[in-house]
C-alpha cells in the first residue's frame, strides 16, 4: 500500500532544528541523503511545493524557496513550535 504523505502541497511546514537535521544526516543510510548545505535551513518555514515518493513508500518534499529534497522526518507542521 502506498504511503500517504503527512503534508499536502501548499501546506506550511517548518524544517526541524539543526541538531535534528545533523542527527538525521548521520543516521540515514538509504536513498536521497540530506546534503550539508541543507543544514543552513534549520528552523525555516516554507510551503510544500511538490511531493514525490521513493519507490512509492517514502515521501520526499520540495519546498517553495528552500533548496533540496526533504524527508518527512526533517519537517514538522508549522503549528508545532520550534524548541
C-alpha positions in Angstrom: 0.0 0.0 0.0 1.5 3.4 -1.0 2.5 5.8 1.8 0.2 8.8 2.5 2.2 12.0 2.9 1.8 14.0 6.1 1.9 17.4 4.4 0.0 18.1 1.2 1.1 20.6 -1.5 0.6 24.1 -0.2 0.9 23.1 3.5 3.1 25.3 5.7 5.9 23.3 7.3 9.0 24.0 9.5 12.3 22.4 8.9 13.4 20.7 12.2 16.3 22.1 14.3 19.9 21.9 13.2 20.6 19.3 15.9 17.8 17.1 14.5 19.0 17.6 10.9 22.5 16.6 11.8 21.3 13.5 13.6 19.2 12.5 10.6 22.2 13.2 8.3 24.4 10.9 10.3 21.9 8.1 10.9 20.1 8.0 7.5 21.9 5.4 5.2 19.4 4.9 2.4 18.2 7.0 -0.6 18.2 10.8 -1.0 20.7 11.7 1.7 20.4 15.2 3.3 23.1 17.5 1.8 25.4 19.5 4.0 24.1 22.8 2.6 20.6 21.9 3.8 21.6 22.3 7.4 21.5 26.1 7.0 17.8 25.8 6.5 17.1 24.5 10.0 14.0 26.1 11.7 12.9 27.8 8.5 9.3 27.7 7.4 8.1 27.2 3.9 5.2 25.8 1.8 5.3 22.4 0.3 5.7 22.9 -3.5 6.0 19.2 -4.7 5.7 15.7 -3.3 7.4 12.7 -4.7 7.8 9.2 -3.3 10.8 7.0 -3.3 9.5 3.7 -4.8 6.0 4.5 -3.7 6.9 4.5 0.0 8.9 7.3 1.4 7.5 10.8 0.7 10.1 13.3 -0.4 9.3 17.0 -0.4 10.4 20.0 -2.4 9.7 23.3 -0.5 9.0 26.6 -2.0 12.1 28.8 -2.0 14.1 26.3 0.0 16.7 24.2 -1.9 17.0 20.4 -1.7 14.8 17.4 -1.3 13.4 16.9 2.2 12.5 13.7 4.0 9.2 13.9 6.0 11.2 13.3 9.3 13.1 16.5 8.6 9.8 18.6 8.6 7.2 19.4 11.1 3.8 21.1 11.0 4.1 24.9 11.3 1.7 24.9 14.2 4.2 22.9 16.3 6.6 25.4 17.9 10.3 25.1 17.4 12.2 24.1 20.5 
